[in-house]
């Protein structure tokens, strides 16, 4: 069950939008990635929870995720409750990731910042041996990820670091467009939303280009970190 990366999003499509290029890059390097969607996105104006599930499955195939699970929490009403924390604890202990990617620390959708704190607290609690959990009638071992990185979503949060995704930007866009009910489609008869506009679709590229411009690459995705990062060497830095 163990994976290298657990990417968690409040809604199906959050991880593709926020860190799809980074995940594609990590997978190309041999890392294993599992995605956890906290809700089904059932309050979304366009599409249904059923179409979102189908779209999430298609996006997962494009990016090559090892697994994807949906915890079916209540869309629009995420709370940092014991019930929700323990659901995530069980998933963390099941997959034992070294790194967790989580929603933005501040964003337009209230579920995103709530999910960020919820995920962070669950990661801490998952490492406490006196919190007992079971899965399939077997006791789980305590496990705490080494790092939590928050991807950037609607708001322009200043990143602590960026990842060069120049070779994977097209795959990210392909995965995002797998959510065909959610994003720009000039033939759609459904109501317009902030994320279904042509401008939003184009922003995926020009925001990555701008972070790339600032860091000396073609395209980049930005992240914030809960902890101060230390480098063993400078081999991975773009100079």
N, C-alpha and C positions, 0 to 999 in steps of 0.2 A: 504493500500500500504506500510505502514511503515515496515522496516526491521531493524535488528540489525547491519548487516554487508553488505556493498557494496564492492564487490571485482572486481576491474577493471583491464583489461589487454589490451595491444595494439593489441594482436592477440588471436584468439581462441587457447587454450592450455597454455597460459601464467600463468593463475591463478592456474591451476592444477599442473604445474611444480613448480611454485614458492611457493605456500602455500596450496596445496591440502590437505595435512595432517592436517594442522591447521584448515582449513574450515570443514573437516570431524569431527574433534574433537569438534569444536564449535556447529555444527549441532547436534551432539550426546548429547550435554549439553542443547539442547532446543533452541539454537539461530537460527534466520532466516537469510539466506544468499541469496542475489541476485547477479548475475554476469553480468557485462557489458563488452562486447568485443567491442573495438573501431573500429576495421577493420574486414574484412572477411578473412584476411590472403591470399588474392588472388594472391599475388606475390610468395607464397611458391613454391619451385621447384617441390615438390611432391603433388599429389592430386589437387583438385580444390576448389573453394569457396563452391560448393555444397557438396562435401565430407566433408569439414571442418565443415559445418553447421550440418551435420548428426552426425559427430563424437562428436561435442560439445554437442549436445542433449543427446547422449549416456553417455558422461562423467557426465553431469548434473544429470542424473538419478542415476548413481553410487554414487555420493557424496550427493545427496539429496537437491540440490539448490531449493529455492522457486520459482525463476524465472531467466530467462537469456535473455538478449536483445543484439542486435548488432546494433551499430550506423552507420555502413557502411561508416566510414571515409576511406580515401585513404591510403591503405597499402603502406609502404615505404616512404610516404610523409607526415607524421603527422607534423603538425605545431601548435604552441601555439597561434592560431588565435582566434579572437573574435567569429567567426562562430563555431569553435570546442569547445571553452570554454562554449558557451551558450548551446550547445547540452548536455554537461555534467551537467551544472547547472540545466537544466530541469529534468534530471534523478535523480540528488541528491535531488531536491525538491520533486520529485514524491515519492521516497522511504524513505527519511528522515533517513538515517543511522546514528548510533552513531559512527561507525568506518568505515573508508575506507582503503582497501588494494590496493596498487598501484604498478606499475612496479618499477624495480630497478633504483636507482639514477644514476647508471653508468653501461653500459653493452655493449656487442659486437654489438648487433643490434641497429642501431641509433634510431629506433622507441621507444625503451624501455625507454631510458633516456628522450627523448622528451615527451613521455606519462607521465612520472613521474612528470615533471614540469607542463604540461598541466593539469593534474588531480589536483595537488596541488593548482594551481591558480584558477581553477574552484570551488574547495571546498571553497576557501576564498570568491570569488565573489558570491557564492550561499547564503552567509549569509548577503549580503547587501540588505537592504529593498528597496532601490531606483532602484535596477535592477528588472524590472517587467517581468515576464514570465507567459505564460498560457499553460495549458494542457487540451485538449478536451474542449476548449472554457471557461475554468475556470481559474481564477487567482490563481497562486501558492504562497504559503507563503515562505518567506526567511528561509533557513535552512543551518546551518554550522555543519559538523561532528565534534565531539569532538577530534578525533585522526585520523592521517594519518600514516599508517605503510607501508613501502616499502619492498616487499619481494626481495629475492636475486635470480639472474638468472644465466647467463653464467659465469660472472666474480666473483671472490672470494671477494666480498665486506665484510668488517668486520662488523658483526652484532652488534647492540646495545643491543639486547636481543634475546633469542631463546625460542621456544615453544616445549615442550616435545610431540612428535607425535608417540611415540613408539607403541601405540596400534592402530595406524591408517596408518602406513606406507604401509601396503599391499593394503589398499583401495586407497591410493594416486597412487600407481603404477598401479593398475587396471584402475583408471580413466585416467591416462596418456596414457596407452596402448589402450584406446578407440580411440585415434587418430592413427589408424592403418596405415594410409598412411604416417604419419610423422616420425615414429620411427622405430627402428630396426626390420627388417623382412627379413630373409635370402632368402626368395622366391621372394621378390619383384624385378621387372625388371626396376624400376624407378631409376633415377640417385642418387648416394650417396650424402648426405649432412652432415654437421657437427653434426646435431641432429639425423640423421638416423643411426649413427654408434652404434655398440654394446657397445663401451666404454661410449658413452653418456648415454645410457640406464642404464648401471651399475653405472654411476656416481651419478644418483639420489639416489641410496642406500648408496654408500660409502661417499658421501658428508654429508648426513644426519647422518651417523654413526660417522663421524669425529666431527660434531657439538655436537652430543650426548656424544662422548668421552670427549670433553672439558667441558661439562656441567653436566656430571654424570648421563646421561640417555642412553638408547639404540639408539634412533633416535631423531633428533631435526631439526626444520626449523628456519632459522635466519631472522631477520628483522632489518631495521633501522627506527628511529623515527625522525620526524621533531621537536618534542618538547622534552624537558627534562621530563622523566617519574617520577612520584611520586607514591609510594606504600602506601596504607592505613594500611597494615600490612604485615606480612611475611608468611601468610598461604599458598600462592600459590607457594612459592619458593621451589625448590628441594634442600634438604640439604644432 
